[in-house]
Amino acid sequence: MVFGKLFGALKKTREVLAKGLSRLFSGRQLDEDLLDELEELLYQADLGPLGTRVVDDLKAAYRKKEIRDTEAVPGFLRERLQTILAGASAPLTRAPSKPTVILVVGVNGSGKTTSIAKLACHFKSQGNSVMVGAGDTFRAAAVEQLTTWADRLEIPIIKQSTGADPAAVAFDAVAAAIARNVDYLVLDTAGRLHTQKNLMTELEKIVRVVQKQLPDAPHETLLVIDGTTGQNAIRQASEFAKAAPISGLVLSKMDGTAKGGAVFGIRDVLPVPVKFLGVGEGMEDLEPFDVESYIDAILRFEDS
């Protein structure tokens, strides 16, 4: 049984999938029509084309008489989804010596700045020292918001005035993190997806100045994606993957959507680990991603 924040956060997705499956299978025989309805149900949870592939596999198993009734479908579905997400969870990379530098990217409105605060809170709760760098200098509100979070968490923040060069902020932040011997430095970046070339150029410059002081940094480049946007999130992941070497994903706002199945579609276009899920509005509401717990939380029939 899955308990806690993840199970609660994925309630809306579970209502679409688990309750939908219960209604779909209630008193019915397994046939092609039912499987077509199942495909539609998976689309509602935003599995997208993956839902079609899963149902195609189900139809093939049904025709071969490997699956004969509706009771066998949930187990088959769970197994296929686990296979699709194989390798989807992995711990954050930690540098062999301090500081570990984490670069965070994502479009405005994705929950990027809040996710940085949650990451910082997560690290601090584990007994680590943390610093943040306010590299989203093109949006004044981003610097102000991150400063507010840093003050609440009582952690240092390195920032410059609005419009400053993000790479200069990154350079200063790395220098400060080294000087203060902090465990983690989390760097914000501009939340713009204007053109791939400009985004790539900007991120490459940030990476260059970071590596002048720490040749093996950044140790992670995390893309924050708004889980409520469904198929739009998949497109964002695809675009960012072309512009930056993404090493992991943070899916935000998972508590506010019935489209939790977008994890599958995102992984389909960007096969990097999902590092964290945002499961609420509080700073502590960030959960390391675990495949079995996630699938349990969207498919469990009991108590759903």
VENRA-V219625 format. One record per helix or strand of 2 or more residues. SS is the DSSP state (@ for helix, = for strand). FROM is the first residue (numbers start at 1). LEN is the number of residues. If there is no record, write none. Layout:
# VENRA-V219625
SS;FROM;LEN + SS;FROM;LEN
This chain:
# VENRA-V219625
@;5;5 + @;11;15 + @;32;13 + @;49;15 + @;70;15 + =;100;6 + @;112;14 + =;130;4 + @;140;14 + =;156;3 + @;166;15 + =;184;5 + @;196;18 + =;220;7 + @;227;3 + @;231;13 + =;248;5 + @;254;3 + @;262;8 + =;273;6 + =;286;3 + @;291;9
